[in-house]
Amino acid sequence: GFYDPINDRFKEPSLTGISYSFTDDGFYEEAYYRALSNPTNPQCPEGLMQWQHGTYSKESNGSLVLTPFAVDGRQLLSSPCSGDYSVYSRYNQTEVFRVGVFFSRAVDVTSLTHFVLQSYRVYNDPFHHVLRLDLYQWDGTPVNTLYLIYKPPEMLPTTTINPIHKATATGRTKRNTDDATIEPLNKNVLLKRADPMNPANLWWIGLIMTSLGGIALFFS
């Protein structure tokens, strides 16, 4: 899987991507593998792997709130072109996705500023004919579209799993070993741009997946 809680380590996929999972009884899981651009050296992007799980709730105002188990989240930041170490640390980020818009006066009170709240939408994609999840950040920027992969989802246990191994809050890991967690992230993978609907790019298949209402969704 993407994250191994027994050995407290990540396993690097062959492609970057994101995944969210939600169960019918209020639990979720998410996994991110992202390339971070390097303006000073475009051929040396950084790699960021993140995993967390916890509970979700649908609020009366339409908000979808994801609350992680704080001790379980993990993050690995790697710069393959520089240094001998990656930074491995705990990760804990509550997320709120809202439905709708609101208006607020600008600072000079001469005009109205339009704000699109972070939001979400679940529906059948009219082109691919599969269930689709659209997410929007607080400023209205769309998150990469997620498509249904598994129903029911394939997830790690929906309870706190950190006590399996006691990890330090932040650690540095040596690159020059053959351990799956601490190898440098593959620079060539970070430079790839994948077609999200190419079956060859469904790297999430066979990995730990995440879902909404008992479904698994991915983007790569």
N, C-alpha and C positions, 0 to 999 in steps of 0.2 A: 504494500500500500504506500501511499504518499507519505504518511507519518507512521512510524513504528513506536508505539508507546512503551513496549517492553524494553527496548534498548534506548529509548529516548533519542531518536534520530530521524532525519528526513532521508528519503530516497528520491534522487533527482529524476524526473520524467524526461522523455525525449523531446518534448515540446512544452513551451510555456502555455499557461491557461488558468482559468478560474473555475471553481465549482462550489455550488451551494446545495445543501440538503435540508429538508424539513420533514419530520414525521407527523402523523395525524395527532399524536398525543403531546405535541408541544416542544419537541427537541429539534436542534439543527446542528449542522456541521458545515464548515467551509474550508476550502483549500485554495491557496493562491501560489502561482509561480510566475513571477513577472520580471521582465527586463526593464531596467532603469537606464535611461539614456545618459550618455557621458558627453556633454557638449565639447569638452576640450579634447576628447579622443573618441570619436564615434565608433571606432572599431573595438572599444573596450567597455561595453556596457556592464553595469553591475547586475547581479541577480538577487532577487528577494523571494524567499519561500516563507509562507505563513500558513499556520493551521490553528484552528480553534473550534470549539463546540460548546454547546450550552442549551439554553431554553429560548423559545420565542413566544411572543404574544401578539395578538391582533387587538389593538386598542379601539375604543368606541369612536374615535375620530378617524379611523381608517388606517392609522399608523401600524406598521409592522416593526416590532422592536426585538432585536437579537441581543440577548444578554449572555455572554460567555461564562464558562467556569474559569474564574480568573487564574487559577494555578495551573491549568492544563495547556493554555495557548503557547505556541512556540513560533520563533522567527529565526531565520538564517539569512544573513546579509553577506554576500560574497562579491569581491572585486577580483576577477580572475587574472587581470593584467597587472596587479600591483600587490605587493606584500605576500606573506606566507600564511596568513590567517584569515578565517571567516569569523564573523561575530554571531554567536548563537545565544539567544536570550528568550525569556518569557515574553509572551505577547497577549495583550488583553485589550480589546477594543469593542465597546458596545456600539451597535449600529441601529439607526432609526431610518426607516423608509416610510414616507408619508404619501397620502393621496391628496391631490388638490393644489391650489395656489393661494397666495395671499398678497395683499398690497400694503406697502408702508411708505410713508412720505420720506423723500430724500432729505439730506441734511439741510439743504438750502430752502426746504419747504416750498419750492416753486414748481415742483412736478412730482408725480407719483412714480415710484420705482416698482417694477413688477418682479416678484421673486417666485421662482418655481421651487417648491419644497422637494426634498429628497423623496422619491416616490417609487411605487412598484405597480406592475400590471401582469396578470397571468391570463393567457388566452391561447387558443389554437392558432398556430402560425398558418396563414392562408396559403403560403407557397410550399412549405415543407410538410405541412399537415401533421405536425407534432406539437405537443404542449410547449409553450414558450413563456419565459419569465423576463420581463423588462424591468430593470432597476435604474433609478436616477439619483444622482448625488444631490447634495443640498443646494448647489447652484444650478441644477437642471441638466448638468452634463450626464449623458447616458452612459451606463456601465455596459460592457460588452454583453450582447444578447446571450441568454442561456437557453438550452434546449433539453427536453426530456430525454434521459438515457435509461434509467432504471425505475421500475415501479413494481414492488416496493424498493426502497433505497438500500444500498449497501453502506453501512456506517459502523464506526467503532462503537463500543458501549456508550450509552447515553447517560452515564454517571461519571463522577470525577475519577479520572484514571491516573492522575499524577502520582499518588502514593506508591504506584508500582515501582517508580524510581524517583529518588530525591535528587532533583537537579538544582544547581546554583542559579541565582537569579540571572546572572549574565556570565557567559564564558567565552573564551577564545579557543578555536580549534585549529590544530595544525593541518596544513594542506597536504603534506607529502606522505600521508598514509593511505592505505587502501580501504579505509572505513567508509561506508556508504554515506554517512552523515557529514563527514568532515572533508571530503574531497572538494576541490574548487569546483564551482558550477561551470558547466561546459560553455565556453564563450560562443561556440558555433550554434548551440541551441538558442542562446539569447539573441542571436542575430537573425534567426529564422522568422519569417512571417508566414503563418499557416492559414490555409483556407478553412474557415470554421466548419464548413459542411462537407469537406473531403473525408470520406470514411477512413482513409489512411491516417488522418490526423486525430482520430478519436482516442487520444492517449489516456483519457480517463477510464475507458473500458478496461476492466481488470484492476483498476486502482480503487482506493477507498473513495466512494462517491458521496455526494450530498443531495438533498431532495426537498421538495415542498409538498406537504400533504401526502407523503409516501411516494414521492417521485424523485428522480435524480436528474440534475440539470448541469450542463457544462458549457464552457466556451474555451476554445484553444486558438 
